[in-house]
Amino acid sequence: MELIIRLQSSTLITSLLFPNCSNLCRLRFLAGPVSPSALVSLSSSCKHLVSLSISSFRPFSFRWLTSFPSLKELFVVESHTSNSIHFPTLEFDSDDNDDGTHTSLPASELPLESLCLTGIGAGDRRIGWPWRRCTKLRRLQLRSCEGTGDGASFSFFVRCLQGLQELELRTCRTIADGVLLRLAEHDNSLNSFLIYDGGGRDDLHQFIRRCSSTLQKLDLRLPLDLDNDHLSAVAKNFRGVSLRLQSCCLVTGEGLKTLGTAMIAGLEELALIN
């Protein structure tokens, strides 16, 4: 069962606390933000929830995730509403060890396999907490993000990259180069990679040259960053790949001809979108 809620107050989410919610699998809370305390309350009757979409104010809090033992998919959007709302701090969110870097206690694993974050800032705290615990993460989507949390959380983020099968970076120019570099430096199991509006030429070229041969789908929208040299690198390093190019203004007909000639039997699909 899937439920979509458009209520304007997160406190009203507690109205879901009735017996029928025990069968709820997917919840999309489209008007928010949703307070951590409301989510913890919700968890008592929605133990089988597998997919959740919410909006949230800063500072971000993720420790409520431990209350959802079956959650596989999470979408979090940073709220841009002009209304000032103060959420009480939960007891388990009040300490300074949220990223786990100052504690010797082992981190409990989260069951999340798919995570989508929108609007993460460069200095946002508490982002390291999910990075440290999402050891089963297979799909990661970052949208309009200027960072992956504070400095201490970055090493946990890099560790998450190594186990991913699908990665999307949409309008994340500030962090795109760093992500491309880390992907090139470490072995990965990516089979699908999307990057829109952000990515330096050199780091992108290095990623293409070193990327795992398991990559099956490459989706690029890079008007000022992708050129014919990158296509040549794709032709040399990939076989059986589906390639989608959107608004790649520096790519010419000659570059496409070179790509087609080199991958005559290895290009699964080519989509050109202007």
Helices and strands as residue ranges (DSSP letters): E 2-5, G 10-16, G 19-23, E 26-29, H 36-43, E 51-56, G 63-67, E 73-78, G 91-93, E 114-118, H 128-133, E 139-143, G 151-153, H 154-161, E 166-170, H 173-185, E 192-196, H 201-210, E 217-221, H 228-237, E 241-246, H 253-262, E 267-273
